[in-house]
């Protein structure tokens, strides 16, 4: 059975993720499915083991190479059910890396779920049950944003509300190319791009610097 579990995560082979990590992923997965019977941690149509594994856990785990390990914290904006924040915290635990993952989630029930998972899996996390848009002068290493708010909203928020950060990770879906191209009209971005492991139409962005483009004044 353990070998079957490990094989189900073979898309992460290139990332050198440990078997202990996969076993923790499965505990997390079972907690999601159990809690989902009471509240919507994920949509009901995706609440099947193989779908959660591929669409949520593997999809979240693939950004581990983008995380800045030289910082004390990393931030997950609007963490929801813990993807990617909990997934990254699980990997960090099994890497013996003591960086803390800050998860911001305004829902009381989802925040409670994140705390339960963190306690059970002994993760180095801190859960903030508050609306992150109310917070100012934030500082961290990596910022993660997955299925939270549209890219332009997040770029504005990070630009205005973070005093310091090292990089910003976006998960870009089916319409991501168009959204990204439109964002480049208003922002100068220093970034790298990587194809998603879970969907051929999706890609990941690792943005190091963001700068607003100055608006050109039209002469009459």
C-alpha positions as CSV (number, residue, x, y, z in Angstrom):
1,X,0.0,0.0,0.0
2,X,2.8,2.4,0.9
3,X,4.4,1.8,-2.5
4,X,1.2,2.6,-4.3
5,X,1.0,5.9,-2.4
6,X,4.5,6.8,-3.4
7,X,3.9,5.9,-7.0
8,X,0.8,8.1,-7.1
9,X,3.1,11.1,-6.5
10,X,5.6,10.2,-9.3
11,X,5.1,13.5,-11.0
12,X,7.1,15.0,-8.2
13,X,10.1,12.7,-8.8
14,X,12.2,15.5,-10.3
15,X,11.7,17.6,-7.1
16,X,13.3,14.9,-4.8
17,X,10.5,14.9,-2.3
18,X,10.8,12.2,0.4
19,X,8.5,9.2,1.0
20,X,7.8,10.6,4.5
21,X,6.4,13.7,2.8
22,X,4.1,11.6,0.7
23,X,2.7,9.8,3.7
24,X,2.1,13.2,5.4
25,X,0.3,14.3,2.2
26,X,-2.0,11.3,2.5
27,X,-2.9,12.2,6.1
28,X,-3.6,15.7,5.0
29,X,-5.7,14.4,2.1
30,X,-7.8,12.2,4.4
31,X,-8.4,15.1,6.8
32,X,-9.6,17.3,3.8
33,X,-12.1,14.6,2.7
34,X,-13.4,14.0,6.2
35,X,-13.8,17.7,7.0
36,X,-15.4,18.3,3.6
37,X,-18.4,16.3,4.7
38,X,-19.2,19.1,7.1
39,X,-17.9,22.3,5.4
40,X,-16.6,23.0,1.9
41,X,-12.8,22.9,2.2
42,X,-12.7,22.1,-1.5
43,X,-15.6,21.8,-4.0
44,X,-17.7,18.7,-3.7
45,X,-17.0,17.7,-7.3
46,X,-13.2,17.5,-6.6
47,X,-13.6,15.7,-3.3
48,X,-12.1,12.4,-4.4
49,X,-8.7,11.1,-3.4
50,X,-7.1,11.0,-6.8
51,X,-8.5,14.4,-7.7
52,X,-7.3,16.1,-4.5
53,X,-3.9,14.4,-4.9
54,X,-3.4,15.7,-8.4
55,X,-5.3,19.0,-8.6
56,X,-4.5,20.3,-5.1
57,X,-1.6,18.6,-3.4
58,X,0.8,17.8,-6.3
59,X,-0.2,21.1,-7.9
60,X,0.8,23.0,-4.7
61,X,4.0,21.0,-4.1
62,X,5.5,21.8,-7.5
63,X,6.4,25.3,-6.4
64,X,8.9,24.1,-3.7
65,X,11.8,25.0,-6.0
66,X,10.6,28.6,-6.0
67,X,10.5,29.0,-2.2
68,X,13.3,31.1,-0.8
69,X,14.9,28.9,1.9
70,X,17.1,31.7,3.2
71,X,14.2,33.5,5.0
72,X,12.5,33.0,8.3
73,X,9.0,33.0,6.9
74,X,6.9,32.4,3.8
75,X,3.3,33.6,3.4
76,X,0.2,32.0,1.9
77,X,-2.4,34.6,0.9
78,X,-6.0,33.4,1.4
79,X,-4.9,29.9,2.3
80,X,-8.4,28.3,2.2
81,X,-7.9,24.6,2.8
82,X,-4.1,24.9,3.0
83,X,-3.1,24.7,-0.6
84,X,-0.3,25.6,-1.0
85,X,0.6,26.7,2.5
86,X,0.1,23.4,4.4
87,X,1.6,21.4,1.5
88,X,4.7,23.5,1.6
89,X,4.9,23.3,5.4
90,X,4.8,19.5,5.1
91,X,7.7,19.5,2.6
92,X,9.7,21.9,4.8
93,X,9.1,19.7,7.9
94,X,10.5,16.6,6.1
95,X,13.4,18.7,4.7
96,X,14.2,19.6,8.4
97,X,13.9,23.2,7.4
98,X,12.6,25.4,10.3
99,X,11.2,28.2,8.2
100,X,7.7,29.1,9.4
101,X,4.7,29.3,7.0
102,X,2.2,32.0,7.7
103,X,-1.3,31.2,6.5
104,X,-3.9,34.0,6.2
105,X,-7.5,32.8,6.1
106,X,-10.4,34.9,7.2
107,X,-12.9,32.0,7.5
108,X,-13.2,30.8,11.1
109,X,-14.0,27.2,10.1
110,X,-11.2,26.9,7.6
111,X,-8.7,28.5,10.0
112,X,-9.7,26.0,12.6
113,X,-9.1,23.2,10.1
114,X,-5.7,24.6,9.3
115,X,-4.8,24.6,13.0
116,X,-6.0,21.0,13.4
117,X,-3.9,19.8,10.4
118,X,-0.8,21.7,11.7
119,X,-1.2,20.2,15.1
120,X,-1.7,16.7,13.9
121,X,1.3,16.8,11.4
122,X,3.4,18.9,13.8
123,X,4.0,21.7,11.2
124,X,5.8,24.9,11.7
125,X,2.9,27.2,10.8
126,X,1.1,30.2,12.2
127,X,-2.5,30.7,11.2
128,X,-4.0,34.2,11.1
129,X,-7.8,34.3,11.0
130,X,-8.1,37.8,9.5
131,X,-8.6,39.5,6.2
132,X,-5.1,40.1,4.9
133,X,-6.2,43.1,2.9
134,X,-6.6,44.9,6.3
135,X,-2.9,44.5,7.1
136,X,-0.1,46.9,6.3
137,X,3.7,47.0,6.4
138,X,4.1,43.2,6.1
139,X,7.5,41.5,5.7
140,X,8.4,38.0,4.6
141,X,10.4,35.9,2.2
142,X,8.3,34.1,-0.4
143,X,4.6,35.0,-1.0
144,X,2.3,32.4,-2.4
145,X,-1.0,33.0,-4.1
146,X,-3.1,30.2,-5.5
147,X,-6.8,30.5,-6.5
148,X,-7.2,33.5,-4.1
149,X,-7.7,36.7,-6.0
150,X,-7.0,37.9,-9.6
151,X,-3.4,38.6,-10.4
152,X,-3.9,42.5,-10.8
153,X,-5.5,42.6,-7.3
154,X,-2.6,40.6,-5.7
155,X,0.1,42.7,-7.5
156,X,-1.6,45.9,-6.2
157,X,-1.8,44.5,-2.7
158,X,1.8,43.3,-2.5
159,X,3.1,46.5,-3.9
160,X,1.1,48.6,-1.4
161,X,1.1,46.4,1.7
162,X,4.4,44.6,1.8
163,X,7.5,46.5,3.0
164,X,9.7,43.6,2.2
165,X,9.6,40.2,0.4
166,X,11.9,38.2,-1.9
167,X,9.5,36.7,-4.4
168,X,5.9,36.2,-5.3
169,X,4.5,32.9,-6.7
170,X,1.4,32.8,-8.9
171,X,-0.4,29.7,-10.2
172,X,-1.7,30.6,-13.6
173,X,-4.6,28.6,-15.0
174,X,-6.4,28.2,-18.3
175,X,-6.8,31.9,-19.0
176,X,-3.5,32.7,-17.3
177,X,-1.6,33.8,-20.4
178,X,-4.1,36.5,-21.3
179,X,-4.3,37.7,-17.6
180,X,-0.5,37.8,-17.5
181,X,-0.2,39.7,-20.8
182,X,-2.7,42.3,-19.5
183,X,-0.9,42.7,-16.2
184,X,2.4,43.4,-18.1
185,X,0.7,46.5,-19.6
186,X,0.6,48.1,-16.1
187,X,3.6,46.4,-14.4
188,X,7.3,45.9,-15.0
189,X,7.9,42.4,-13.6
190,X,11.2,40.5,-13.2
191,X,10.1,36.9,-13.4
192,X,10.7,33.3,-14.4
193,X,8.1,31.0,-15.8
194,X,7.6,27.2,-15.5
195,X,5.2,24.8,-17.1
196,X,2.8,23.2,-14.6
197,X,3.2,19.5,-13.8
198,X,-0.5,19.0,-13.4
199,X,-2.1,20.8,-16.4
200,X,-0.7,21.4,-19.8
201,X,-2.7,24.7,-20.1
202,X,-1.3,26.0,-16.8
203,X,2.0,27.6,-15.7
204,X,3.7,29.0,-12.7
205,X,5.3,32.5,-12.3
206,X,8.1,33.3,-9.9
207,X,8.2,37.1,-9.7
208,X,11.2,38.7,-8.0
209,X,10.4,42.4,-8.5
210,X,7.3,44.4,-9.3
211,X,7.1,48.0,-10.4
212,X,4.2,50.0,-11.6
213,X,4.6,51.5,-15.0
214,X,4.1,55.2,-15.1
215,X,1.0,56.3,-17.0
216,X,1.6,58.2,-20.2
217,X,-0.1,61.5,-20.3
218,X,-1.8,62.1,-23.7
219,X,-1.1,65.5,-25.2
220,X,-4.2,67.3,-26.6
